[in-house]
């Protein structure tokens, strides 16, 4: 995603991430963007970062608009330089009077990712503010011209349900994609996953697809809960679609 310019800043909520400096360095994750789930202010800190990135983007948009206006003025015939805002000239020209085109922080609309790991049984999963963030993540950082900056939220968990520390319903119900990595040792949990995300196909087809995708180390069974096309619901890893007979 970073190579494709679809991931500009990664925020991490995890009690263990700082022990993996090599991973942080490879993804250009700043230590200041790593947060402990025990921190009661963590959600507010994430929101502040999103709002700050939003403000920088809107400042760039305004400056770009003013640049276009100034560029048009300066290329008019018989222009009177005294009729141009001097602060605008100072802001958008260099010492020689040449126009300086504004440049945004990332060169495009900011894309922010939030990765949550090793947080089951932590206060974070019981924090109503975090659950609210999970529900509203696409609408964070509202823009003046409409729309929002939003975030992409990734939550890594060891088990879907548990008597204590399971994945909250608010997160499960707002999940866009579920990625199952490795072998599930609990048959009941695999049945629960089937019931919650794959009711359109038979359990036999579901488990057959799961076994096919997970038989090799580090491969994954990807379930898209909101596929653009019906045949894109199930995948091995991210690039091989699996087709099953639909239950009528």
N, C-alpha and C positions, 0 to 999 in steps of 0.2 A: 504493500500500500504506500509506503514511503517512496519507493522507487517510482510509483505512478503518480506522485504528487496528490495522493488522496489521504495523507496522514501528516499533518504539519506539527502537531504537538500531542504528546502522550502523557496523560496524568495517570498515576498508579496509586491505588489504595491497597496496601498489603503490608503485613507486619514483617515479611521476610524479604522484600524486594531489594533492600540495600545490601544484602549479602551476596547479590548476584551483579557485581559491578560490570562484568564483561557484557552481560545482556543489556544493561542500561547504556553502556558506551556504544554498543553496536546499533542501538535504536535512537541514539542522541537524546536520551531521557535525562533531564537535569535532576539533580538530587532534590532541588527545591520543589519539584513536581511529584515527589513521592510522599505519600501520607500514610499515617498509621490509623487503622480502623478504630483504635481505642480513643482517638482524638474526637471529642464531642463537637469540635468546630469544623470537622473535615468537610462536611457538605457545604457549609458556608464558604470555605476556602475554594472549593471547586467552583461554586457559583461566581465568586469574585473573579476568578481567572477567566471564566467564560465571558463575564460582563466586560472585563478589561480587553479581551480580544475583540469583542463586539465593538467597543468604543474606538479602538484603533482602526478597525475596518471602516467604520462610519466616518471617522476623521479623514481617512484616505479618500473615500467616495466624495466627500465635500471638497477636498483639495483638488481632486481630479476634475470636478465640475468647474471650480474656479479657474483651474488651468485652461480648460477648454474655452471659457469665456474670455480670459486674458489673451489667449492665442488668437482668437477671432478679432479682438479689438486691435491688437498690434499689427494685424495684417490688413487693416482697413486703410483706405487712402485718406490722406489729409488728417491723420489722427492727431489729437491734442493730448500729449502725454500728461498734462496737468489734470485731465478729466479722469485719470485712472487712479484708483486707490493706491497711495504710496506703500501701504502695508502689504498690499497684494503683490506689488512689484518686488518688495524686499523678500517676501515669502517664496516667490516662484521664479526668481532670477538669480544668477550668480553675480560675482563682482564686476563682470564685464557687461552685464545687462542681458545675457543670454537666458532664454527660458529653460527652466529645469522641470522636466516632466516628473510628477509625483510617482513614487514607487511604493507599492504595498509591502507589508512585512513579509509575506510569503509569495507574492506575485500572483495571488488568486484568492478567492474566497476561503477564509480559514477553515480548516478541517481538524476538529479536536476529537481525540479518542480518550476514553476513560477505561482503564483496565483494573478490575477488582479480582484479587486472588487471595486465597487462604483466609477468607473473612467469615466463613461459616462459624457459628457459635460466638462470634464477636458482637459487641454492641451495635455495630453498623447495620446488621441485618434486622435489628429490632428498632432501629431509628426511623421514626415516621417521616423525617425529612429526607432520608435516603430513599425510602420507598416511594415518596412523592417525586423525587428526582428521577427514579427509574421509570415512573409513569409518564413524566413530562419531558424526558430527555431531548426529544426532537424540538421542543418549543423553548428551550433555554436560550437566553441571550436575544430577546426580541429586538427586531430591527425597526427603525423609525419608518422606513419605506414599506414595511410589511414583511412577513416571514420571520425567521429566526436563525441564529447561528446554529444552535443545536449541538448535540454531541452524539458520538457513537459509543455505546456502552457494552462492554464485554465483561461477563461474570464467569469466572472459572470456579466450579464447585466439585466436590468429591461425590456427593449424593444429592438426588433431587428432593427426596423427602426423608425426614428423620423426626424422632420424638422431640429432639432438641437440636436446634441449629440447622434445620432443613432450609431449603430455598423458599423464601416467602412467596405466597400466592401472587402478590402484586407483581413480582418479578416474573414468575412462571407465566402468568396470563398476558404479560406484555412482551414476551419473548418473540423476536422475529425469526431467529434461527437457533436450532439446537444442534450442537456438534458433540457427538459421542466419540470419545477417544479411548482406545484400549478395550479390554474385555470387561464386561459387567459381571461381577461375581454373584450378584443378588438377582435371581430370576424374578422375584416379586417386584423389584425396582424396575426391571426391564418391562414388565407387564404394566406398571404404572406409567412409564414413559409412553408406551404404546397407547394406552387409554387417553392420555392427555394431549398427544400430538399427532397420532397417526390413524384415527378412526376410519379414514376413507379406504384403507386397504385391510386385508385380513392379517391376523396376528402371525400366521404362518409365513406370508410374504414379507411382513415386517422383520421377523426374526431371520429369515433367509437373507434379506438385504443386509441386516446388521452383521451376520456371520461373514458374509462376503467382504464387507468393508473393513472388518476388524481382524481378519485372519493374519494380516501382516503387521508388524510393529509400527507404531506411529501413524497409521492410517486412521481415517475417521469416517463415521456415518453421519452425514449432514442432512438434517431435516429442516426444510424451509417452510415455515408456517404461513408465509404470505408470498407464495411463488407468483411470478409474473405470468407464467403459463403452467397448466396442470402437470405437464410432464417434468417440470423442474422442481418438484416437491422433494425428491430424494436424490442424494448424490453420494458418491464415494469421493472423499476429499472435497475439493471445490470444483472439479472439472469433469467428472464422469456422472452423467445422469442415469438413474435407475428407473425402469418403468415396471409397474405392477398393475395387475388387473384391479380396476376400481370396484368397490362394493356398491351395488345399486340399492 
